[in-house]
Amino acid sequence: MDSYSNKENSKKGLFVQAGILAIAGVISRIIGLLYRSPLTAIIGDEGNGYYSTAYNFYGIVLLISSYSIPSAISKILSGKIAVQEYRNAHKIFRSALIYVAIVGLLGGLLLFFGADFLVVGRSATVLRFFAPTIFFFGFLGVLRGYFQAHRTMVPTSISQLIEQVFNAIVSITGAVILTGMAGNDDPSKRAVYGAIGSALGTGSGVLVALIFMFLVYRFNSSNIHRRIEEDTHEDMGYRTAFKLILMVVTPFILSTFIYNVSTTLNSTLFTRILINIKGMEDSAVAYQYGIFSSKAMVITNLPIALASAAAAAMIPEISATLAKDGIEEAANTVSRVTKVILMISIPCSVGLFALAKPVMMILFPQRESLDEASLLLMFLAITVVLYSLSTVTNAVLQGIGKIYVPVINAFISLLIQGAILAFLLLYTDLNDIALCIVTITYSFMMCVLNNFFMKRSLEITYDIKKTYVLPIISAAVMGGAAFGIHYLFSLLFGLFVGSAYFTNLFASIIAIIVAIIIYFVVLIKSGGASEDDIRRFPKGASIVRILKKTKIL
């Protein structure tokens, strides 16, 4: 571990560590997407609705109590470790464990006893099963932050994958067992029991990941205590340690809360207005919300994660450039990063729009909601671009010291979103389409506001043609080709393959592969991307080799 705490680690090492964490995040999202399909087949859209509504409030309490802990603890400890104050670093670590034990216990009790107040209908039952997870997640967060402070993302990355794998296994197994216990006589009871099984999966993933991180800590304990014994710095005391934690954690909690409360606000307005004011059945509201949150939103989250991973891997470059070369060069770096992010997110967005129904049929083939889910996915496709851009602008603003600007922008966007959603739900019958409209509105507002304030601090210039026009044209050609190829091969495979599902699967795979090739050919041949641009992609060097072998580049 000593090698990780060495403050003279190379910039390349920092990029590698950021890349490891980003890749782990993407893989976790992929696992999360893949297991949702069989889970939905078991618990249905209604069960997904109960789970998602409960999960949103679980997420908010988690954000306040524990979720910001890894970043905050990493920030505090890295400063102490950099000056070799190992005893004080360990004291802060132990204080953080006490902090999350107290806050996690309070958060868990709030979820258990306040479930009926926080959510309406059957989702309250599901919410109570999330309560123990709040308590355990705090300890997991502290351990992750501890190792991140030592500049190793490997334990955190592995624990994320372990968490997601056990989440998937236990969620599906629990849903099968509990829906079997509920029987088929009452569909709503079966849906609630299935949602409880999924909630138990979330808790199991956190618990197993916590055990793994504890074992990693125990494995390194001899080195940890040796450095503490050799430390001669003045002891800071527990009171100072707790004060430091509160001072750093509070801004993290505030910013993270504002960023993530959007989904919970949407869920609350959606369920309470439709059930309490419009008089819709709890099961019908849960059914619609389940289609939106656990199908359309889950699919769009994957390409957003890809773009976010690219941003996360590149943000250290922006910070380092700002510190070393000043504002002008940092602005040039932001311009290059934005260009690459758009080169990834624009084709993802167009691809989801063009192949919305085929993609939905592969992942969530339930016919009763296929058309509705596909329509919602087409609406939400644009958010891939908008959220990807807001991820970059958030990081840039924080990197140049404008820490609270994204928070204020998120709060303004939140107010506008809430007002529009309430109006649409009260005075129209758009329902889940209204959720899509306000999701687009929120992500658009974040892009506009962040970009406005970013340009006030950095003189960023974009090559409009290469950054926007050529990727959009290339993606449009790609999207049209993907739609046409899928249609033709669906007809062809339909003559030989009896199953509609496998016909769509084979046609979609071919359409996606050919579409990717078409996109890169059009983009590169039109001058929209250079070799240097592509090397900035995640695994960019490998992509360049493939493009050169195929004579595209």
HELIX and SHEET records of a PDB file:
HELIX    1   1 ASP A    2  SER A    5  1                                   4    
HELIX    2   2 LYS A   11  LEU A   62  1                                  52    
HELIX    3   3 LEU A   63  TYR A   67  3                                   5    
HELIX    4   4 ILE A   69  ALA A   82  1                                  14    
HELIX    5   5 TYR A   86  PHE A  113  1                                  28    
HELIX    6   6 ALA A  115  LEU A  118  1                                   4    
HELIX    7   7 SER A  123  ARG A  128  1                                   6    
HELIX    8   8 ALA A  131  ALA A  149  1                                  19    
HELIX    9   9 VAL A  154  ALA A  182  1                                  29    
HELIX   10  10 PRO A  187  PHE A  219  1                                  33    
HELIX   11  11 SER A  221  GLU A  230  1                                  10    
HELIX   12  12 TYR A  238  ARG A  272  1                                  35    
HELIX   13  13 ILE A  273  ILE A  277  3                                   5    
HELIX   14  14 ASP A  282  ILE A  291  1                                  10    
HELIX   15  15 PHE A  292  ALA A  296  3                                   5    
HELIX   16  16 MET A  297  ASP A  325  1                                  29    
HELIX   17  17 ILE A  327  ALA A  354  1                                  28    
HELIX   18  18 ALA A  356  LEU A  363  1                                   8    
HELIX   19  19 ARG A  367  SER A  369  5                                   3    
HELIX   20  20 LEU A  370  LEU A  380  1                                  11    
HELIX   21  21 THR A  383  GLY A  399  1                                  17    
HELIX   22  22 VAL A  405  TYR A  427  1                                  23    
HELIX   23  23 ASP A  432  SER A  457  1                                  26    
HELIX   24  24 ILE A  464  ILE A  464  1                                   1    
HELIX   25  25 LYS A  465  VAL A  469  3                                   5    
HELIX   26  26 LEU A  470  PHE A  496  1                                  27    
HELIX   27  27 ALA A  500  LYS A  525  1                                  26    
HELIX   28  28 GLU A  531  ARG A  535  1                                   5    
HELIX   29  29 GLY A  540  LYS A  549  1                                  10    
END                                                                             
